[in-house]
Amino acid sequence: MIDPDSQIPMVDLKGQYLRIKPEIDNAIQSVIDSSAFINGLQVGEFATDLESYTGVRHVIPVANGTDALQIALMALGLQPGDEVIVPAFTYIASAEVVALLGLVPVMVDVDYDSFNVTAAHIQKAITPKTKAIIPVHLFGQSCPMEEILLLAEANDLFVIEDNAQSLGSVYSFSEGKEQQAGTMGHFGCTSFFPTKNLGCMGDGGALMTNDDDLAFRAKMIASHGQSKKYVHDVIGCNSRLDTIQAAILSVKLHHLNDYIEERQLVAKRYYEGLSDLNSILLPRKMPYTSHTFHQFTIKVTNGKRDELKKFLAAHGIPSMVYYPLPLQEQEAFTDIVREGEQLPNSELLCQQVLSLPIHTEMTEEVQNFIIEKIREYAEQGE
Ligand SMILES: *Cc1c(COP(=O)(O)O)cnc(C)c1O
């Protein structure tokens, strides 16, 4: 039985740690033993491990996913006033770094079914000032990259994939070639925030690229613009992945495919338990990408999303609204957004989305309880 007073977690990081405690503890202890807390051996080892996992030529570890995006924009040499296209339905970081560098974020709408941008959405916003696009692989699925890459090539645009939520997702090109999300653009940026697909025990992030020159520039920028010790070629920043975090990440990377399968199993049970409800749309799996289910995000189509959220909370079941406001409505962007833009899907999604608990430690018993309560609520209204 589910204890009615117990709070079900949205994610269970403690449980995930306890399953591999000896491995993690050893990795941390070995860093403490060497006391090379910054730029220790494990940082390079982890970069190599992630290069093999994703098949990308270069992984550049940095302090967090937001820094990775910022460093990518800096390494591409974008100039103030250049326009960068970003989806309106995403986490703030994707657009924030654009504005921070004096570039102009141009928000575009997303596809209602996949939550992601498509080439058609991007195309409408391209102007002579557009220099780059940031497709965000939201909630665990890749954007339709083949068409986005073709559009970018035709318009001479840089592509920076925001892969903070979809590390491990595999994209299939139409002629059969498969590639990991985050390895297809000029840069891919990811985050190791603890709740991401591959999470560390603090902050962490990385850039990926297949371009030797861009890798060199990104590395230099992340290290104070330094090409050799105390020789500074460009203005950079200070963004490093701690050695302890790198050591933890190498351990957890071995388990990433299991973590993804465990999330997919939870998703499967949600599909089985909830697919017949009229007022709820389940996430649509797109044919060109695997789904790592970073989130399991339903759409409540009867206008009662907030009521369902409250009902679940009253039964100790958490849920989250990712995201409550499209970027163009955020106060921070009011001076930046172009007049007269219509982004209807982003607006609608912000009213309908609800992300349900999904994580690697979910038991069938707890999930059955969540499904039962959602059904109880939805069936009242039918
Ligand atoms: C988490 C996230 C980021 C930022 O990552 P941090 O490591 O928290 O800086 C960027 N973009 C998206 C879509 C994210 O989900």
The ligand as a Gaussian input file, in Angstrom:
#p B3LYP/6-31G(d) Opt

LIG

0 1
 C       18.938000      22.477000     -17.812000
 C       18.868000      23.208000     -19.095000
 C       19.830000      24.152000     -19.468000
 C       20.890000      24.684000     -18.536000
 O       21.672000      23.790000     -17.885000
 P       22.397000      24.230000     -16.512000
 O       23.399000      23.158000     -16.332000
 O       21.351000      24.271000     -15.462000
 O       23.022000      25.558000     -16.734000
 C       19.771000      24.702000     -20.733000
 N       18.791000      24.388000     -21.578000
 C       17.824000      23.501000     -21.261000
 C       16.773000      23.172000     -22.271000
 C       17.818000      22.900000     -20.008000
 O       16.856000      22.037000     -19.690000

